[in-house]
Amino acid sequence: MVAAARPVPISRGRPVVYDEFMAAPEYLICMECETPTYVFEWAEGKVVEAMCPVCGNDDPASFLSEDDFEAMTAGKNDEDEEE
């Protein structure tokens, strides 16, 4: 039986846990300054360590994959266009 991918919770302060079979993304995006970072450690479907080269953020819970970042900001961008 193949494990189904679970929805990814996007919540600040709590680590985001991905499907354990998900390959590590090419890069993560820092939620503090929205800068991509390639300096991170990935294990068992989650970010174990990460370091933002711009703002110095090193809290693993403050980083998202590109897909999760786009999903989180998709509604935000629609609201900005309406104003």
Residue, then its C-alpha position, 0 to 999 in steps of 0.5 A: m500500500v502506498a502512503a498518500a501525501r498529507p496536506v502540508p500545514i503552514s503554520r509559523g512557529r511549528p515545523v512543517v512536516y512533509d511526506e516522509f518519502m518526499a525528496a529534499p527540495e532544491y532550496l527553501i525560502c526564509m519566511e523572515c526575509e523571503t530569500p531562497t537558501y541552499v544551506f539546509e539539512w533535510a531528514e525524514g521529510k522535514v527541515v532539520e537545520a537551515m541558515c538564511p544568508v541574508c538575515g541570519n535566521d536559523d529557525p527550521a520552522s521559519f523555512l518553506s519549500e517553494d511550492d508551500f511558499e507559493a501556496m501560502t502567498a497565492g491568496k495574498n497576491d490576489e488581495d494585493e491586486e484588488e487594492 
